[in-house]
Amino acid sequence: MTAAPRRIAVVTGSRADYGLLRGILTRLKAADHVALSVIACGMHLVPRFGETWRTIEADGFPLAAKVNLKLDDDRAETVARGTGIGVSGFADVLAQLKPDILVVLGDRYEILAAAVAATLLNIPIAHIHGGEVTAGAFDDAIRHAITKMACLHFVAAEPYRRRVIQMGENPDFVFNVGAPGLDLATTAPALTCAELFAQLGISGPERFLLITLHPTTAQPQADAANTAALLTALAQVKDRSFIFTGVNADPGYRAIDDAIRAFVAARPDRAHLFTSLGSDRYWAALRLTDAVIGNSSSGILEAPAVGTPSINIGDRQQGRLRAASIIDCPADSATILAALDDILAGRFRVDPAAPAPPYGRGGASERIAGTLQEIDLRGAFPKHFRDLDEPSRTTDG
């Protein structure tokens, strides 16, 4: 008798996590003994953020369900209420789909909602990108909470594996696979700058800066300073185009978004804002840009994989492992401009003897998809708290 296919549901809440999940989804969809369900929620469903759920379906992944968190504004209470709405929505969806495993990535509130519903429905959870620290965002607490609800863990670096085990997770089910987003560094099509600009429908100097700024949710008072410092520094750059990608739907995003839109409107000949570039165009932009600037995790994880320097502003990414290609700056326009001047003048050079980027060299998607298909869940779920001195074999991806 042929075994029933393993039912695997994958949640995506934004263009950012979808880009990281796409390689995993491709492999699961192609697998012979997997019944894949993709669930879209959060920013994917909001018109202001481009209704990027359409991109998922255009890529060949029909949506099994959509969960609308009703994110009508950027107030903290709307996000908190939306998380509760999400729990209710995911409870209905997961009860209908009955997956054998629910796959979630990262640390956002919509992902927490999915994990809470799955936990209460006794559905095993596989969590990607656990064990990391981002002290400047409330995502930090959400990430660790999801770790305690999950029974399978795919982490991006060995220090993160140790941290997840320190939290009481079974070492046999904590896999150091690297960062799945890095798989696209080699598979995304290469474009020339002229080709990228033509696809985006923009013009201006072909040398450009790639910029993303998100709210610092654990320190909301820092957002105004971060935004002002960044835009004041950029205003003094006269010979580059600016490509901005959209702000996350976190509390306080509207003030940042409004300031960026005003900056772009004042420079229509060379400043451009996109709610989403799409994964392929984003990787093309990463390879072509002079520098990544802002406070997005892409400047910490993905940019170093293609050798692009990053200027990381403020504390949002505080605690993450750093490659040598990253320059950390406070919310000070003079310091940001000095770092940018060093990069543009060629004075910033990464030491060839510097350690390799800490998040691996690719291949995570294949390792994650393979494990999800093959692993025997009986030892992982239901789980119990593992003390550090409890014996167990060591598992690595």
C-alpha positions, 0 to 999 in steps of 0.5 A, a space after each residue: 500500500 502506498 503511503 499517503 503524501 505528507 501534508 505540509 502547509 507553509 505560511 508566508 506573511 510578506 514579500 520578504 519571507 516569501 523570497 526566503 521560502 520560494 526555494 523550499 516551496 519549489 522543492 516541496 511542490 516537485 516532491 512526489 509524496 508531498 501535498 503542499 498548501 501555501 497560506 498567505 496573510 499579513 502584508 500580502 493582502 494589503 493594497 498599500 503593500 502591493 497585494 503581493 499574494 498575486 506574485 505567489 500565484 503567478 510563481 505557480 503556487 496556488 493559495 490554499 487560503 488567505 488569512 486577513 489580519 485587517 491591518 487598516 492602520 499602523 497603530 500598535 493596538 491594530 497590530 495587537 488586535 490583528 494578531 488575535 484576528 490572525 489566530 482565529 483565522 488560522 484556527 479555521 484554515 488549519 482545522 480544514 487543511 489538517 497539515 502534518 507539519 506547519 512551516 513558518 519562518 522568522 519572527 513577525 506577529 502574523 507568524 506568531 498567530 499561525 504558530 499559536 493556532 497550530 499549537 492549540 490544534 496539536 499540529 507540529 511546527 517547523 520553524 526557520 531562522 530561530 535562535 537569532 537576536 534582534 534587540 531593537 525590535 519586538 520581533 525578538 520576543 516573538 521569534 523565541 516564543 515561536 521556537 518554544 512552540 516548534 518541534 523542528 528547527 532550521 537555524 542559519 548558523 551554529 551559534 543560533 543552533 546552540 541558543 535554540 538548544 539552550 532554550 530546552 529544544 531537542 538537539 536531534 531536531 535542531 538543524 544548522 542549514 544556513 540561511 535559505 535566502 542565500 540560495 537565490 544568490 546563485 539562482 536568480 538571473 543576472 541582469 545589467 543595470 540597464 536591464 534592471 532599470 528597464 524592467 522597473 520602468 525607471 531612469 536616472 544614473 545607473 549607479 544606485 543605492 538600494 535602501 530599506 528602512 523599517 520601524 524599530 519596534 522595540 524603540 519606536 522613539 528611534 524611528 524619527 531620528 533614523 529616518 531623518 538621519 538617513 534622508 539627510 545623508 542621502 540628500 547630499 548624494 548628487 550622482 546616484 539613483 536611489 531605489 527604495 523598497 517598501 516599509 514593513 507593516 509594523 507599528 509606526 510605519 506610516 511616518 517612515 513611509 510618508 517621509 520616504 515618499 516625500 523624498 522620492 517625490 522631490 527627486 523624480 529623476 533619480 529616486 524611486 520607491 517600490 512596495 516590492 521588487 520581487 525576489 529575482 529583481 531584488 537579487 539583481 539589485 543587490 549585485 549591482 548596487 554600490 551599497 545597501 543602506 537602512 536597517 533591514 535584515 537583507 543588509 545583514 544576511 543577503 548583501 554579504 553573500 554577493 560581496 555588497 557592502 551594507 550600512 546598517 543604521 541604528 539598533 534594529 539588527 543589534 545582536 545578529 552575527 555580522 560579516 566584515 562587509 557591514 558598517 554599523 552607524 548610529 542615527 547620525 547623518 554625518 556618520 552615515 555620509 562618511 561611511 557612504 563616502 568611504 564605500 563610493 570612493 573605494 576606501 572601504 575594502 573587506 579584508 580577503 582574509 576575513 571570515 566567510 559570511 556567517 550564514 552559509 553559502 547556500 543549499 539551505 532550501 534543499 536541506 530543509 525541504 528534504 528534512 521536511 519530507 523524510 523526518 520521522 516526527 514521532 521523536 519530535 512531537 509531542 516534545 518535552 523540555 531538554 535540559 542542557 546536561 541531558 544526553 543526546 546525539 548531535 545533529 547538524 544540517 
